[in-house]
Amino acid sequence: MALAVISGSLPTGFIGNNNDSYGITANAAIFESGYCGANENNDPVTSNNGSYNYNRDVRWEITENGGKIGQTNKPAYTLVIKGSGAIADFESNTFCPWYQYAENITDVVILDGVTSIGKNAFSNSEHENGHFDNLRIVCIGKDVRKIDKSAFEDCTKLSYIWVEDENTLISNNTWNVYKG
């Protein structure tokens, strides 16, 4: 499937197509959340032992979005990143705080206020242990100004990137990050 980069106002409520078993539902119940902001030195996260001092101005939340993963009964999840500032860089995707949910994440929404998407944040690279196999839709808010080249590496099912109209850096086709 080809990657479509769509510019426009970020949709509210549902994004995607429930018939394809993925989508983003507004106001879904949050069942896991935490912090993911880069610290003041912009140090990369180098382990998942809880020792990294995340900037608490950037937060992540996981919700079930009503879809299913392929032919399975596994629930599909939406990951929402919100707040003010940069998402941390991760030396490995296994160090992302949402990693334990990665194989169920079909949609990522990065809200206004988030300024950059860090290294390996959603990488599906085999040398990075895969697991972001089902990521299909990414919505990017108006304030993102930097996307690390490995942020979405090898996300071969990623088919839609929705960019907020006001994000001129990305909506002017200056973004060349996806290499699926």
KEROTOR-751191 format. One record per residue (C-alpha): x negated, y, z; residue in one letter; residue number from 1. Coordinates in Angstrom, 2 decimals. Example, Ala and Ser with C-alpha at 12.3 -4.5 7.8 and 13.67 -1.06 7.14 Angstrom:
KEROTOR-751191
+---------+---------+---------+---+-----+
|       u |       v |       w | r |   k |
+---------+---------+---------+---+-----+
|  -12.30 |   -4.50 |    7.80 | a |   1 |
|  -13.67 |   -1.06 |    7.14 | s |   2 |
+---------+---------+---------+---+-----+
***
This chain:
KEROTOR-751191
+---------+---------+---------+---+-----+
|       u |       v |       w | r |   k |
+---------+---------+---------+---+-----+
|    0.00 |    0.00 |    0.00 | m |   1 |
|   -1.27 |    3.48 |   -0.85 | a |   2 |
|   -1.79 |    6.09 |    1.82 | l |   3 |
|    0.59 |    9.03 |    1.65 | a |   4 |
|   -0.42 |   12.28 |    3.33 | v |   5 |
|    2.76 |   14.29 |    3.86 | i |   6 |
|    2.81 |   17.93 |    4.90 | s |   7 |
|    5.84 |   19.43 |    6.56 | g |   8 |
|    7.42 |   20.11 |    9.89 | s |   9 |
|    6.94 |   17.16 |   12.18 | l |  10 |
|   10.23 |   15.32 |   12.36 | p |  11 |
|   12.09 |   15.10 |   15.62 | t |  12 |
|   13.71 |   11.90 |   16.73 | g |  13 |
|   13.11 |    8.98 |   14.45 | f |  14 |
|   10.25 |    8.79 |   11.97 | i |  15 |
|    9.81 |    5.86 |    9.65 | g |  16 |
|   12.15 |    3.10 |    8.63 | n |  17 |
|   13.74 |    0.68 |   11.10 | n |  18 |
|   14.36 |   -1.75 |    8.26 | n |  19 |
|   10.58 |   -2.16 |    8.03 | d |  20 |
|   10.46 |   -2.77 |   11.80 | s |  21 |
|    8.59 |    0.37 |   12.73 | y |  22 |
|    9.44 |    3.89 |   13.66 | g |  23 |
|    9.19 |    6.52 |   16.34 | i |  24 |
|   12.12 |    7.13 |   18.60 | t |  25 |
|   12.36 |   10.33 |   20.60 | a |  26 |
|   13.06 |   10.18 |   24.31 | n |  27 |
|   12.11 |    6.50 |   24.64 | a |  28 |
|   11.15 |    5.34 |   28.12 | a |  29 |
|    7.43 |    5.64 |   28.89 | i |  30 |
|    6.06 |    2.42 |   30.32 | f |  31 |
|    2.33 |    3.25 |   30.45 | e |  32 |
|    0.38 |    6.50 |   30.45 | s |  33 |
|   -2.92 |    8.05 |   31.42 | g |  34 |
|   -5.56 |   10.62 |   30.54 | y |  35 |
|   -7.74 |   10.67 |   27.42 | c |  36 |
|   -9.31 |   14.12 |   27.15 | g |  37 |
|  -13.01 |   14.63 |   26.46 | a |  38 |
|  -14.91 |   15.70 |   29.56 | n |  39 |
|  -16.60 |   19.11 |   29.73 | e |  40 |
|  -19.90 |   17.70 |   28.39 | n |  41 |
|  -18.06 |   15.86 |   25.60 | n |  42 |
|  -19.77 |   12.63 |   26.68 | d |  43 |
|  -18.51 |    9.51 |   24.90 | p |  44 |
|  -16.65 |    6.84 |   26.87 | v |  45 |
|  -19.10 |    3.94 |   27.19 | t |  46 |
|  -17.15 |    1.41 |   29.25 | s |  47 |
|  -13.64 |    0.54 |   30.33 | n |  48 |
|  -14.45 |    0.24 |   34.03 | n |  49 |
|  -12.59 |    3.42 |   34.97 | g |  50 |
|  -15.72 |    5.48 |   35.66 | s |  51 |
|  -15.18 |    8.05 |   32.88 | y |  52 |
|  -13.98 |   11.41 |   34.15 | n |  53 |
|  -11.29 |   12.27 |   31.56 | y |  54 |
|  -10.13 |   15.84 |   31.09 | n |  55 |
|   -6.63 |   15.71 |   32.52 | r |  56 |
|   -5.36 |   18.29 |   30.04 | d |  57 |
|   -4.94 |   15.56 |   27.39 | v |  58 |
|   -2.62 |   12.65 |   28.16 | r |  59 |
|   -1.42 |    9.49 |   26.40 | w |  60 |
|    1.91 |    7.69 |   26.70 | e |  61 |
|    3.13 |    4.33 |   25.35 | i |  62 |
|    6.78 |    3.65 |   24.57 | t |  63 |
|    8.61 |    0.82 |   22.83 | e |  64 |
|    9.97 |    2.16 |   19.55 | n |  65 |
|   12.66 |   -0.46 |   18.86 | g |  66 |
|   10.73 |   -2.22 |   16.12 | g |  67 |
|    9.06 |   -5.62 |   16.02 | k |  68 |
|    5.60 |   -6.63 |   14.83 | i |  69 |
|    6.01 |   -8.42 |   11.49 | g |  70 |
|    7.91 |  -11.69 |   11.81 | q |  71 |
|    7.21 |  -11.95 |   15.53 | t |  72 |
|    9.32 |  -10.97 |   18.49 | n |  73 |
|    6.52 |   -8.79 |   19.85 | k |  74 |
|    7.72 |   -5.23 |   20.52 | p |  75 |
|    6.29 |   -2.37 |   18.47 | a |  76 |
|    4.88 |    0.60 |   20.39 | y |  77 |
|    4.46 |    4.29 |   19.78 | t |  78 |
|    1.43 |    6.04 |   21.24 | l |  79 |
|    1.91 |    9.75 |   21.92 | v |  80 |
|   -1.08 |   11.99 |   22.66 | i |  81 |
|   -0.23 |   15.39 |   24.14 | k |  82 |
|   -1.69 |   18.26 |   26.04 | g |  83 |
|   -4.41 |   20.77 |   25.33 | s |  84 |
|   -7.90 |   19.88 |   24.11 | g |  85 |
|   -9.86 |   17.09 |   22.45 | a |  86 |
|   -9.32 |   13.34 |   22.62 | i |  87 |
|  -12.53 |   11.75 |   23.94 | a |  88 |
|  -15.01 |    9.89 |   21.73 | d |  89 |
|  -15.23 |    6.15 |   22.42 | f |  90 |
|  -18.40 |    4.11 |   21.84 | e |  91 |
|  -16.09 |    1.17 |   21.08 | s |  92 |
|  -12.35 |    0.99 |   20.47 | n |  93 |
|  -12.24 |   -1.46 |   23.40 | t |  94 |
|  -12.97 |    1.50 |   25.69 | f |  95 |
|   -9.81 |    3.39 |   24.64 | c |  96 |
|   -7.43 |    3.51 |   27.58 | p |  97 |
|   -4.59 |    2.25 |   25.33 | w |  98 |
|   -6.64 |   -0.66 |   23.93 | y |  99 |
|   -4.63 |   -3.38 |   25.72 | q | 100 |
|   -1.59 |   -2.26 |   23.68 | y | 101 |
|   -3.45 |   -1.73 |   20.38 | a | 102 |
|   -2.15 |   -4.74 |   18.47 | e | 103 |
|    1.42 |   -3.59 |   19.14 | n | 104 |
|    0.90 |    0.10 |   18.25 | i | 105 |
|    2.61 |    0.89 |   14.94 | t | 106 |
|    2.89 |    4.66 |   15.29 | d | 107 |
|    0.69 |    7.41 |   16.70 | v | 108 |
|    1.97 |   10.93 |   17.34 | v | 109 |
|   -0.59 |   13.62 |   18.14 | i | 110 |
|    1.30 |   16.66 |   19.37 | l | 111 |
|    0.49 |   20.36 |   19.07 | d | 112 |
|   -2.21 |   21.38 |   21.54 | g | 113 |
|   -4.51 |   18.44 |   20.80 | v | 114 |
|   -7.54 |   19.82 |   18.94 | t | 115 |
|   -9.54 |   16.78 |   17.81 | s | 116 |
|   -9.28 |   13.02 |   17.37 | i | 117 |
|  -12.32 |   11.27 |   18.77 | g | 118 |
|  -14.64 |    8.55 |   17.53 | k | 119 |
|  -13.08 |    5.04 |   17.38 | n | 120 |
|   -9.81 |    6.28 |   18.90 | a | 121 |
|   -7.79 |    4.00 |   16.60 | f | 122 |
|  -10.52 |    2.14 |   14.73 | s | 123 |
|   -9.63 |   -1.32 |   13.47 | n | 124 |
|  -13.15 |   -2.16 |   12.41 | s | 125 |
|  -14.11 |   -5.79 |   12.95 | e | 126 |
|  -17.38 |   -4.76 |   14.55 | h | 127 |
|  -15.19 |   -2.77 |   16.94 | e | 128 |
|  -13.05 |   -5.85 |   17.74 | n | 129 |
|  -10.07 |   -4.92 |   15.58 | g | 130 |
|   -6.66 |   -4.90 |   17.23 | h | 131 |
|   -5.22 |   -1.77 |   15.61 | f | 132 |
|   -3.92 |   -4.14 |   12.91 | d | 133 |
|   -0.38 |   -2.79 |   12.82 | n | 134 |
|   -0.88 |    0.98 |   12.78 | l | 135 |
|    1.33 |    2.31 |    9.96 | r | 136 |
|    2.28 |    5.92 |   10.71 | i | 137 |
|    0.29 |    8.82 |   12.19 | v | 138 |
|    1.80 |   12.25 |   12.85 | c | 139 |
|   -0.68 |   15.07 |   13.43 | i | 140 |
|    0.24 |   18.40 |   15.02 | g | 141 |
|   -0.82 |   21.86 |   13.97 | k | 142 |
|   -3.81 |   22.28 |   16.30 | d | 143 |
|   -5.99 |   19.32 |   15.23 | v | 144 |
|   -9.15 |   20.77 |   13.66 | r | 145 |
|  -11.49 |   17.78 |   13.79 | k | 146 |
|  -10.99 |   14.09 |   13.07 | i | 147 |
|  -13.98 |   11.83 |   13.59 | d | 148 |
|  -14.79 |    9.77 |   10.50 | k | 149 |
|  -14.28 |    6.52 |   12.44 | s | 150 |
|  -11.03 |    7.55 |   14.14 | a | 151 |
|   -8.86 |    5.44 |   11.80 | f | 152 |
|  -11.56 |    3.24 |   10.27 | e | 153 |
|  -10.27 |    0.03 |    8.63 | d | 154 |
|   -6.62 |    0.65 |    9.51 | c | 155 |
|   -5.51 |   -1.08 |    6.32 | t | 156 |
|   -1.77 |   -0.95 |    7.12 | k | 157 |
|   -1.86 |    2.81 |    7.72 | l | 158 |
|    0.49 |    4.06 |    5.00 | s | 159 |
|    1.75 |    7.49 |    6.16 | y | 160 |
|    0.01 |   10.44 |    7.74 | i | 161 |
|    2.43 |   13.23 |    8.51 | w | 162 |
|    0.73 |   16.59 |    9.05 | v | 163 |
|    2.44 |   19.61 |   10.61 | e | 164 |
|    2.92 |   22.38 |    8.00 | d | 165 |
|    1.04 |   24.90 |   10.12 | e | 166 |
|   -2.09 |   22.72 |   10.15 | n | 167 |
|   -3.81 |   24.33 |    7.16 | t | 168 |
|   -7.07 |   22.47 |    7.74 | l | 169 |
|   -5.48 |   19.12 |    6.99 | i | 170 |
|   -2.43 |   20.01 |    4.90 | s | 171 |
|   -4.66 |   21.77 |    2.35 | n | 172 |
|   -6.10 |   18.34 |    1.47 | n | 173 |
|   -9.43 |   19.06 |    3.13 | t | 174 |
|   -9.12 |   15.90 |    5.20 | w | 175 |
|  -11.02 |   12.87 |    3.94 | n | 176 |
|  -11.10 |   10.53 |    6.91 | v | 177 |
|   -9.00 |    7.51 |    6.02 | y | 178 |
|  -10.97 |    4.78 |    4.34 | k | 179 |
|   -8.51 |    1.88 |    4.19 | g | 180 |
+---------+---------+---------+---+-----+
***
